[in-house]
Amino acid sequence: MRLYITGGGTGGHVTPGLAIARYFEKRQPETVIRFAGSARGIENKLVPREGYPLDAIEIIGLSRSMSPKGILHNIKAAKLAVSAVAKAKKLLKAARPDCVIGCGGYASFAVVKAAQELDIPTVLLEVNALPGKVTQMLAKKADRVLVCFEQAKKLLGGAEKIILTGAPVRGEILAASREKARAKFGLGENDQLVVSFWGSMGAKYMNEHMAGTLALECKNGVSYHHVHATGAAARDWLPKMAREQGADFENHPNIQYTEYIYDMADRMAAADLIVCRAGAATLGELCMLGRPALLVPSPFVAENHQEKNARALESAGGCRVLLEKDATPQKLYDEIGDMLSDPLRLHAMGENATVLAAHDASDKIYREILRAIENHGK
């Protein structure tokens, strides 16, 4: 079996592809897997770290702005898309995959489009409630479109080839042990850990507010541990901003920051509270691990789908939702402290989250990819 997996730009489009790759290797150890992504995305760090070869393709996303600058950007994007498809065809002819799997993001467009023009089976994975532009453009000619929300299936027309599978979860998430993870980080029975992140690329507004929250934690000498992932964009300026507001990281080693949390499965498993956005892939992992969360949905996504995702989990009692407009440094600090003050409530929240876990998503996706290959062209 040869698979070519493409997607990127953000971790939400990369980690599902890695989960699919690992599951195929588990079921068919002889599987040969290559990835393709943009030259600038987080995939350039995540994919090689997992041991897979990555082919970089120069392509950029479209701008929604109709300003002169936005129009010029889109002209460049259109030209790059044409050359990217041509390059992708050469890569596919060399790789000879049995199937191309597109996991979303503009980075996946060229490879899936090239595969469809070369008559190679294609499967799209759409993890969000509202299908992205790439999925909408490529779904008609795809052999399978795998979705994680019933809403996405309806919006894509509800055809027989559009199948509700749930989001794939990385094997390390499934295998993570809370006891082992807490021992790994030296956490005692009464120690509490907060893990926060706003996505692989970070989020400027929320990172600015988190800088203030970290400063408050230092100044108030909180007893809990807090690890915040800044993302690449805020790697340099967030610590500086936090220090300007009074954060003394050297004398408060329980308050930490890092660009990216590479051992995220263990960090999340060990956490007593997770503070993050509400992307579908992240919510799937929270539910699988049974971890309570304070979710701050991104308001800058089409149809506000992150808030819809978060509200569904909140209705099940699995999280607390804080809208970005309300997420000031003080409010974040207060919400974290309030949630940590009631361990029994946190435990119940984690238990409620597990009810929504899609335990068989990876196996469903595996089987649908095999069916797509078997039935291609029939």
TISEMAR-848016 format. One record per residue (C-alpha): x, y negated, z; residue in one letter. Coordinates in steps of 0.5 Angstrom, whole numbers, padded with zeros to 4 digits, always signed. Example, Ala and Ser with C-alpha at 12.3 -4.5 7.8 and 13.67 -1.06 7.14 Angstrom:
TISEMAR-848016
+0025+0009+0016A+0027+0002+0014S
end
This chain:
TISEMAR-848016
+0000+0000+0000M+0002-0007-0002R-0001-0013+0001L+0000-0020-0001Y-0002-0025+0005I-0003-0032+0004T-0005-0038+0008G-0003-0044+0012G-0002-0051+0014G-0004-0049+0021T-0004-0044+0026G-0011-0042+0025G-0010-0040+0018H-0003-0036+0020V-0005-0032+0026T-0011-0028+0023P-0006-0026+0017G-0001-0024+0022L-0006-0020+0025A-0009-0016+0019I-0001-0015+0017A+0000-0011+0024R-0006-0008+0024Y-0005-0005+0017F+0002-0003+0019E-0001+0001+0025K-0006+0005+0021R-0001+0005+0015Q+0006+0005+0017P+0009+0005+0010E+0005-0001+0008T+0009-0007+0005V+0007-0014+0006I+0009-0021+0004R+0007-0027+0006F+0006-0034+0002A+0005-0041+0004G+0006-0048+0004S+0014-0051+0004A+0012-0055+0010R+0007-0051+0014G+0007-0048+0021I+0008-0041+0017E+0015-0043+0016N+0016-0041+0023K+0011-0036+0025L+0012-0031+0019V+0019-0030+0019P+0019-0030+0027R+0015-0024+0026E+0019-0021+0021G+0016-0022+0014Y+0018-0025+0008P+0015-0031+0006L+0015-0034-0001D+0014-0042+0000A+0010-0045-0006I+0010-0053-0006E+0002-0055-0006I-0001-0061-0002I-0009-0061+0000G-0014-0066-0002L-0015-0073+0001S-0022-0075+0002R-0020-0082+0001S-0023-0086-0005M-0017-0091-0004S-0012-0093-0009P-0007-0089-0005K-0012-0083-0004G-0013-0083-0011I-0006-0082-0013L-0005-0077-0007H-0010-0073-0011N-0007-0074-0018I-0001-0071-0015K-0005-0065-0011A-0008-0063-0018A-0001-0063-0022K+0002-0059-0016L-0004-0054-0016A-0003-0053-0023V+0005-0051-0022S+0003-0048-0016A-0001-0043-0019V+0004-0041-0025A+0009-0040-0019K+0005-0036-0016A+0004-0031-0022K+0011-0030-0022K+0011-0028-0015L+0005-0023-0016L+0008-0020-0022K+0015-0019-0018A+0011-0016-0012A+0006-0012-0015R+0001-0012-0009P-0005-0008-0009D-0009-0014-0006C-0008-0021-0004V-0011-0023+0002I-0013-0031+0003G-0014-0033+0010C-0015-0041+0008G-0012-0047+0008G-0010-0051+0002Y-0004-0047+0002A-0008-0040+0000S-0011-0043-0006F-0005-0042-0011A-0004-0035-0010V-0011-0033-0009V-0013-0037-0016K-0007-0033-0019A-0009-0026-0017A-0016-0027-0020Q-0013-0029-0026E-0008-0023-0026L-0014-0019-0024D-0011-0017-0018I-0016-0015-0012P-0017-0021-0008T-0021-0022-0001V-0022-0028+0003L-0022-0029+0010L-0026-0035+0013E-0026-0036+0020V-0030-0042+0021N-0037-0043+0022A-0037-0048+0016L-0033-0045+0010P-0027-0049+0008G-0026-0052+0001K-0021-0047-0001V-0026-0041+0000T-0032-0045-0003Q-0028-0045-0009M-0025-0038-0010L-0031-0034-0007A-0035-0033-0013K-0029-0029-0016K-0027-0026-0010A-0028-0018-0009D-0030-0019-0001R-0031-0025+0003V-0030-0024+0010L-0033-0029+0015V-0034-0029+0023C-0040-0033+0023F-0047-0031+0021E-0048-0039+0019Q-0042-0038+0014A-0045-0032+0011K-0051-0036+0009K-0048-0042+0007L-0044-0038+0002L-0050-0035-0001G-0051-0029+0003G-0049-0024-0003A-0047-0017-0001E-0040-0018-0002K-0040-0023+0004I-0039-0019+0010I-0039-0021+0017L-0033-0018+0021T-0031-0023+0026G-0024-0026+0027A-0018-0021+0027P-0014-0021+0034V-0007-0020+0034R-0005-0014+0037G-0001-0017+0042E-0007-0020+0045I-0010-0013+0045L-0004-0010+0048A-0003-0016+0053A-0003-0014+0061S-0005-0020+0066R-0001-0017+0071E+0005-0016+0067K+0005-0023+0064A+0004-0026+0071R+0010-0022+0073A+0014-0024+0067K+0013-0031+0069F+0014-0030+0076G+0007-0032+0078L+0005-0030+0085G-0002-0028+0087E-0004-0035+0089N-0001-0038+0084D-0005-0042+0079Q-0003-0043+0071L-0006-0048+0066V-0004-0047+0059V-0006-0052+0054S-0005-0054+0047F-0008-0057+0041W-0006-0053+0035G+0000-0052+0032S+0001-0059+0029M-0001-0062+0035G-0007-0068+0035A-0004-0075+0036K-0010-0077+0040Y-0011-0071+0045M-0003-0071+0046N-0003-0078+0048E-0008-0077+0053H-0005-0070+0055M+0002-0074+0056A-0002-0078+0062G-0005-0072+0065T+0002-0069+0066L+0004-0076+0069A-0002-0075+0074L+0000-0068+0075E+0007-0070+0077C+0005-0076+0081K+0000-0072+0085N+0004-0066+0086G-0001-0061+0084V+0001-0054+0086S-0001-0051+0080Y+0003-0049+0074H+0002-0052+0067H+0005-0051+0061V+0003-0055+0055H+0005-0054+0048A+0006-0061+0044T+0006-0058+0037G+0011-0061+0032A+0009-0068+0031A+0009-0070+0038A+0015-0066+0040R+0019-0072+0041D+0015-0077+0043W+0010-0074+0048L+0015-0073+0054P+0018-0080+0053K+0011-0082+0054M+0009-0078+0060A+0016-0080+0063R+0014-0088+0062E+0007-0086+0066Q+0011-0083+0071G+0012-0076+0070A+0018-0073+0073D+0019-0067+0070F+0026-0065+0073E+0023-0066+0080N+0016-0062+0078H+0019-0056+0075P+0012-0053+0075N+0010-0058+0070I+0013-0056+0063Q+0012-0058+0056Y+0015-0054+0050T+0014-0055+0042E+0011-0048+0041Y+0009-0043+0045I+0011-0037+0042Y+0009-0031+0047D+0002-0034+0047M-0001-0027+0048A+0003-0027+0055D+0002-0034+0057R-0006-0034+0055M-0006-0027+0059A-0003-0030+0065A-0007-0036+0065A-0012-0038+0070D-0015-0044+0065L-0014-0045+0058I-0015-0052+0055V-0015-0053+0048C-0019-0054+0041R-0025-0050+0039A-0022-0046+0033G-0025-0040+0031A-0019-0036+0032A-0017-0039+0038T-0024-0037+0041L-0024-0030+0039G-0017-0029+0043E-0020-0033+0049L-0026-0028+0049C-0022-0022+0048M-0017-0024+0054L-0023-0026+0058G-0020-0032+0060R-0024-0038+0062P-0023-0045+0058A-0024-0052+0058L-0025-0054+0050L-0024-0060+0047V-0027-0059+0040P-0024-0063+0034S-0029-0068+0032P-0025-0069+0025F-0027-0062+0022V-0033-0062+0017A-0040-0061+0020E-0037-0061+0027N-0036-0054+0027H-0031-0054+0033Q-0037-0056+0037E-0042-0051+0035K-0037-0046+0036N-0035-0049+0043A-0043-0050+0045R-0044-0042+0043A-0039-0040+0048L-0041-0045+0053E-0048-0043+0053S-0046-0036+0054A-0042-0039+0061G-0035-0037+0058G-0033-0044+0058C-0034-0052+0059R-0034-0057+0054V-0031-0064+0054L-0032-0068+0048L-0026-0072+0045E-0029-0079+0046K-0029-0077+0054D-0023-0073+0055A-0019-0079+0058T-0012-0077+0062P-0016-0078+0068Q-0022-0074+0066K-0018-0068+0064L-0014-0068+0070Y-0020-0068+0074D-0024-0063+0070E-0017-0058+0071I-0017-0059+0078G-0025-0058+0079D-0025-0052+0075M-0019-0049+0079L-0022-0051+0085S-0027-0045+0084D-0023-0038+0083P-0030-0034+0083L-0033-0039+0078R-0027-0038+0073L-0027-0031+0074H-0035-0031+0072A-0033-0035+0066M-0028-0030+0064G-0032-0024+0065E-0038-0028+0061N-0033-0030+0055A-0031-0022+0054T-0039-0021+0052V-0038-0025+0046L-0031-0021+0044A-0031-0018+0037A-0027-0011+0039H-0028-0008+0032D-0026-0014+0028A-0019-0012+0025S-0022-0005+0024D-0028-0008+0020K-0023-0012+0016I-0018-0006+0015Y-0024-0002+0012R-0027-0008+0007E-0020-0009+0004I-0019-0002+0002L-0026-0002-0001R-0025-0008-0005A-0019-0005-0008I-0022+0002-0009E-0028-0002-0012N-0025-0007-0016H-0027-0008-0023G-0033-0003-0022K
end
